C-alpha cells in the first residue's frame, strides 16, 4: 500500500502533465496523488502506536533512544537526496546571494541550516527548498518530537473512549479547513498554513495514534468484512479525489476518515486484499517506498533530461526510480540504519515495524 501511495505522489509531481484529453474526473484522479501524504501521516501514527504504546503506557519509553532511532531511519537517504539535488540548492544560492550582502548571506545560511535540520516546513518561503518533497519529513520531525507525550496521553484514555477520540480528530481536521476557508487569502499563505505547516498536520498523526491504540486494546472493534471495507474505502478515496476541484479545500479532511478505514480494515486480519498486498515483491516495494518518495526528484529529473519529457518517459523514470530505490533500501539505507543504531542507539530499543516508514 505504501508503494502505491508513494507512486501516486510521484505521478502528481511528474506524470499528471501527460494526462491529455480525458474526462475531468479521470484527470482529477490522475492528478490527486499529493493526497497520499495524509495516508502516510495517519499510517505513521498507527504503526508507531502499535510498536511503542505498551512501552509508553508502562513508562519504559526512552525518549532520547526513540528520537535517535527515528533519525537513524530517516536521515541516511535524506542526506543522499540532498547530495543528488545539490544543483537545485546551488541555483538557489546563485539568486539568493545576488548581490552579496550580510543579509543575503545570513538568509542563505539560514535556509541551509533549516533544510539540513529538517525544519524547512516551518517557513513558507523555504518549504520547497532544495529537495522539495522533503517538506513532509519536516512535518514528521514534529510528529516524532511529540510522540512520547502524545502516545502516553492516548494510552491514558479509557478503551471505550478511543473510537470517540478518533471521530473527534476527524471533526477537528474538518473544522480547521473550515476556519482556513473563512480567512482572507494572502498570496497562498493560508493554503500553505493549512497543508504544510507542521502543527496543522498533527490531527492526522494523532488519529493514527488513536487507531493504533484502539487496534491493540479493542479487539472487539475489528472490521469483520475487511475486504469489502477496504474496497469501499478505496472507491470513496477515488470518488472524493475525482471531484476534488469542485470540493476545493475540503478534499483533505474528507479523505482522512477514508484513509483511516482503509488502514484499519487491512490491519483487522487476513483477507484477499491484505494477502495480495503481502506478496513478497510488494512488501519489498513497500519497504523501498521511502526511497521512492525522497529520491523522486533527482532520478525523475535525470531521466527526463536524458530522454525528454514525454509520457512514456515518465513510466521509464518510475521504473528506474523503483529499481534504484529498491537497491538503495537493500544496500544503503538498511546497512546505514543498522550502522547508526549499532553505534548510537541502545540495542534494547525495539526496532519499529517497516510499515512505520512514512512519506
C-alpha positions in Angstrom: 0.0 0.0 0.0 2.8 2.4 0.8 4.5 1.8 -2.5 1.3 2.6 -4.4 0.8 5.8 -2.3 4.4 6.9 -3.0 3.9 6.2 -6.7 0.8 8.3 -6.7 2.8 11.2 -5.2 5.4 10.7 -7.9 2.7 10.8 -10.6 1.4 14.0 -9.1 4.8 15.6 -9.4 6.0 14.2 -12.8 3.2 12.4 -14.6 0.0 14.4 -14.4 1.2 16.8 -17.1 1.0 14.0 -19.6 -2.7 13.3 -19.0 -4.4 14.7 -22.1 -7.9 14.7 -23.3 -9.8 12.7 -20.7 -12.9 13.4 -18.6 -12.3 15.8 -15.7 -13.0 13.1 -13.2 -10.2 10.9 -14.6 -7.8 13.9 -14.8 -8.5 14.8 -11.2 -7.9 11.2 -10.0 -4.7 11.1 -12.0 -3.5 14.3 -10.5 -4.7 13.7 -7.0 -1.7 11.8 -5.8 -0.5 14.5 -3.5 -3.2 13.4 -1.0 -1.1 10.3 -0.4 0.9 12.2 2.2 -2.1 12.2 4.5 -2.3 8.5 4.3 1.4 8.3 5.3 0.8 10.7 8.2 -2.0 8.6 9.6 -0.2 5.3 9.0 2.9 6.7 10.8 0.9 7.3 13.9 -0.8 3.9 13.7 2.4 1.9 13.4 4.3 3.9 16.0 1.5 3.3 18.4 1.4 -0.4 17.6 5.2 -0.6 18.3 5.6 1.7 21.3 2.2 2.2 23.1 2.8 -0.6 25.6 6.3 0.9 26.5 4.8 4.4 26.7 2.0 3.3 29.0 4.4 1.5 31.3 6.8 4.4 31.4 9.6 2.5 29.7 9.8 4.5 26.5 13.3 6.2 26.4 12.7 9.5 24.6 16.3 10.0 23.6 16.6 6.5 22.2 13.3 6.8 20.4 14.4 10.0 18.7 17.8 8.6 17.8 16.2 5.6 16.2 13.9 7.9 14.1 16.9 9.9 12.9 18.7 6.7 12.0 15.7 5.7 9.9 15.1 8.9 8.1 18.4 10.7 7.7 20.7 8.5 5.6 18.5 8.5 2.5 17.5 12.1 3.1 21.2 13.1 3.1 21.7 11.1 -0.1 18.8 13.0 -1.7 20.4 16.3 -0.7 23.7 15.3 -2.3 21.8 14.2 -5.5 19.9 17.5 -5.7 22.7 19.9 -4.7 22.5 21.6 -8.1 19.0 22.9 -7.1 20.4 24.5 -4.0 23.3 25.9 -6.0 20.8 27.6 -8.3 19.0 29.0 -5.2 22.3 30.4 -3.9 23.0 32.0 -7.2 20.0 34.1 -6.9 19.9 34.4 -3.1 23.4 35.8 -3.0 23.0 38.4 -5.7 24.1 40.8 -4.7 26.3 39.5 -1.9 25.5 41.2 1.3 25.5 40.3 5.0 21.7 40.0 4.9 21.6 37.7 1.9 24.5 35.6 3.3 22.6 35.2 6.5 19.4 34.3 4.6 21.2 31.6 2.6 22.9 30.2 5.7 19.5 30.1 7.5 18.0 28.2 4.5 20.8 25.7 4.5 20.5 25.1 8.3 16.7 24.7 8.1 17.0 22.1 5.3 19.8 20.2 7.0 17.9 20.1 10.3 14.6 19.2 8.7 12.8 22.4 9.9 12.1 23.9 6.4 8.3 23.4 6.6 8.1 25.9 9.4 8.8 28.7 6.9 6.5 29.2 3.9 9.4 30.5 1.8 11.6 27.5 2.5 9.1 24.6 2.5 10.0 23.5 -1.0 13.7 24.5 -1.0 16.3 22.1 -2.3 14.6 18.6 -2.5 11.0 19.9 -2.3 9.2 16.6 -1.3 11.2 16.6 1.9 8.8 19.1 3.5 6.9 16.1 4.7 9.9 14.9 6.6 9.9 18.3 8.4 6.4 17.5 9.4 7.4 14.1 10.5 10.0 15.5 12.8 7.3 17.3 14.8 5.4 14.0 15.0 8.4 12.2 16.4 9.1 15.1 18.8 5.6 15.0 20.2 5.1 11.2 20.1 6.3 10.2 23.6 3.8 12.6 25.3 1.0 12.2 22.7 1.2 8.4 22.9 1.2 8.5 26.7 -1.9 10.7 26.6 -3.6 8.3 24.2 -2.8 5.4 26.5 -4.5 7.1 29.4 -7.7 7.2 27.5 -10.3 4.6 28.5 -10.6 2.0 25.8 -14.3 2.9 25.4 -13.3 6.4 24.6 -10.9 5.7 21.7 -13.5 5.5 19.0 -15.0 8.8 20.2 -11.5 10.3 20.2 -10.9 9.1 16.6 -14.2 10.7 15.4 -13.3 13.9 17.3 -10.0 14.2 15.5 -11.7 13.7 12.1 -14.1 16.5 13.0 -11.2 18.7 14.2 -9.4 18.1 10.9 -12.5 19.2 9.1 -13.0 22.3 11.3 -9.5 23.6 10.7 -10.2 23.6 7.0 -13.5 25.4 7.6 -11.6 28.0 9.6 -8.9 28.4 6.9 -11.5 28.8 4.2 -13.0 31.7 6.1 -9.7 33.6 6.3 -8.7 36.1 3.6 -6.1 34.7 1.1 -2.7 36.3 1.3 -0.6 35.1 -1.5 -1.4 31.5 -0.7 -0.3 31.9 3.0 -3.4 30.2 4.5 -3.2 27.4 2.0 0.4 26.8 3.0 -0.6 27.0 6.7 -3.4 24.5 6.3 -1.5 22.0 4.3 2.2 22.2 5.1 2.7 24.0 8.4 3.6 21.1 10.7 1.2 21.8 13.6 -1.7 21.7 11.2 -1.0 18.0 10.3 -0.9 16.8 13.9 -4.6 15.8 13.9 -3.8 13.2 11.2 -0.9 11.8 13.2 -2.9 11.7 16.4 -5.7 10.0 14.5 -3.2 7.3 13.6 -2.1 7.0 17.2 -5.7 6.6 18.4 -6.4 4.0 15.8 -3.2 2.1 16.6 -4.1 2.1 20.3 -7.6 1.0 19.6 -6.3 -1.9 17.5 -4.3 -3.1 20.5 -6.8 -2.8 23.2 -10.2 -3.1 21.5 -10.1 -6.5 19.8 -13.9 -6.3 19.7 -13.6 -3.3 17.3 -12.3 -5.1 14.2 -13.8 -4.8 10.7 -15.3 -8.2 10.0 -15.9 -7.7 6.3 -12.4 -6.2 5.8 -12.1 -6.8 2.0 -15.4 -5.1 1.4 -14.4 -2.2 3.7 -11.0 -1.8 2.1 -12.6 -1.8 -1.4 -15.3 0.7 -0.4 -12.8 3.0 1.3 -10.6 2.9 -1.9 -13.7 3.6 -4.0 -14.5 6.5 -1.7 -11.0 7.9 -1.9 -11.1 7.8 -5.7 -14.5 9.5 -5.7 -13.5 12.3 -3.4 -10.3 12.9 -5.3 -12.1 12.7 -8.7 -14.5 15.5 -7.6 -11.8 17.3 -5.6 -11.6 20.6 -7.5 -15.3 21.1 -7.0 -14.9 20.5 -3.3 -11.9 22.7 -3.0 -10.0 22.9 0.3 -12.3 20.3 1.9 -10.8 17.4 0.0 -8.2 16.6 2.6 -10.5 16.3 5.7 -12.9 14.1 3.7 -10.1 11.7 2.8 -8.8 11.3 6.4 -11.7 9.1 7.6 -11.4 7.0 4.4 -7.7 6.5 4.9 -8.4 5.5 8.5 -10.9 2.9 7.4 -8.6 1.6 4.8 -5.7 1.2 7.2 -7.9 -0.4 10.0 -9.5 -2.8 7.5 -6.2 -4.1 6.2 -4.9 -4.4 9.8 -8.0 -6.2 11.1 -7.0 -9.6 9.8 -6.1 -11.7 6.8 -8.2 -11.1 3.7 -7.9 -11.2 -0.1 -6.7 -7.6 -0.4 -4.3 -7.9 2.5 -2.9 -11.2 1.1 -2.3 -9.5 -2.3 -0.6 -6.6 -0.7 1.6 -9.0 1.3 3.1 -10.7 -1.7 6.9 -10.7 -1.2 7.6 -8.3 -4.1 5.0 -5.8 -2.9 6.4 -6.0 0.6 9.9 -5.2 -0.7 8.5 -2.3 -2.8 6.7 -1.1 0.3 10.0 -1.1 2.2 11.6 0.8 -0.6 8.7 3.4 -0.7 10.5 5.9 1.5 13.4 6.0 -1.0 10.9 6.1 -3.9 9.4 9.2 -2.3 12.6 11.1 -1.3 14.7 10.2 -4.4 12.0 11.0 -6.9 13.3 14.5 -7.8 16.9 13.6 -8.8 16.0 10.3 -10.5 13.0 11.6 -12.5 14.8 14.8 -13.5 17.8 12.8 -14.7 15.6 10.5 -16.8 13.7 13.5 -18.2 16.9 15.3 -19.1 18.3 12.2 -20.9 15.2 11.0 -22.7 13.0 14.1 -22.9 9.8 15.0 -21.1 7.2 12.6 -22.6 4.5 10.3 -21.3 6.5 7.1 -21.9 9.5 8.7 -20.3 7.5 9.0 -17.1 6.9 5.3 -16.9 10.6 4.6 -17.7 11.5 7.0 -15.0 9.2 5.4 -12.5 10.7 2.0 -13.3 14.2 3.4 -12.9 13.2 5.1 -9.7 11.7 1.9 -8.3 14.8 -0.1 -9.1 17.2 2.4 -7.7 15.1 2.9 -4.6 14.9 -0.9 -4.0 18.7 -1.1 -4.4 19.1 1.9 -2.0 16.9 0.2 0.6 18.8 -3.1 0.4 22.4 -1.9 0.0 22.5 1.6 1.5 19.5 2.5 3.6 19.3 -0.7 5.7 23.1 -1.0 6.3 23.4 2.7 7.2 20.5 2.4 9.6 22.0 -0.6 11.3 25.4 1.0 11.5 24.0 4.1 13.2 21.8 2.1 15.6 24.7 -0.1 16.5 26.9 2.9 17.5 24.3 5.4 18.6 21.1 3.7 19.8 20.6 1.5 22.7 20.3 -2.1 21.5 17.4 -2.7 23.8 15.3 -0.1 22.0 12.9 -2.1 19.8 13.1 -1.8 16.0 9.9 -0.4 14.6 8.0 -2.3 12.0 8.9 -1.4 8.5 5.3 -0.1 8.0 6.2 2.8 10.2 8.2 4.3 7.3 6.4 7.4 6.2 6.3 9.7 3.3 
